[in-house]
């Protein structure tokens, strides 16, 4: 892909890896974030100087219009969101403002600017709880909790721009992303890897039985690019695409593998019962559609991805979770 791509959330975990993948393809990258965090993914990857950084609020339509016009943006990857489930449960309105209003404001700017391709990051959480698994793209979106609802709403709004206006937009519903540079230590893998590196038992806040699907972040970056390429070829407009690792893993199984890969002779510290409130018990994805329509499939299996993630955090001690007091 050539031209210029706007990546919202470029300083974040997935956004910084996507920015790196775009730069490697010769695409100019404009990042759009509320502000640079104390630890930026772009800085951690050593590519900050290569990204045209814009600070602003996604609900600021005049600013978005100027950025798209003045930078000559022809591709938009919308990854910015409030992503923490606990925060969404505690403060739903800011989550709805960021994840829903921010999405429609950006889409309107893209429509006015005639952007050639738009990929909006939804989530597997948009499906809500289903008895029939794995999730397929034609399954109903039936979320129950604020974060999940916000992603489902943004998902539906984005696809409506194809059906109503013919705007070349598609959405992605990815599994739980992991890899180096994830600084959200309420997530399972970065906290567990930090714990093992520090010779602490990783904590499970459930009984260990909930099942999840995991996707290595570099595979996710390739999937975003594959969907954008399919939009160019007229095969993805208004479509949703799942992408996951292909196999569900229980939380306990995952953390036992983290300990094994990290060479730690310890067991996870199970502190919960059942599934934490506000979270879905079992989630995993069928990725057949993105494989058949976009030619994508995961390239990094879980144990190898965890090894790479360990290596990244060992090389970046400043980006590990702080030890509990």
Beta strands, then each sheet from edge to edge (+ up, - down):
strand 1: 4-8
strand 2: 28-33
strand 3: 51-55
strand 4: 75-78
strand 5: 117-121
strand 6: 169-174
strand 7: 176-178
strand 8: 203-204
strand 9: 211-212
strand 10: 214-216
strand 11: 240-243
strand 12: 249-250
strand 13: 269-270
sheet 1: 3+ 2+ 1+ 4+ 5+ 6+ 11+
sheet 2: 7+ 10+
sheet 3: 8+ 13+
sheet 4: 9+ 12-
end
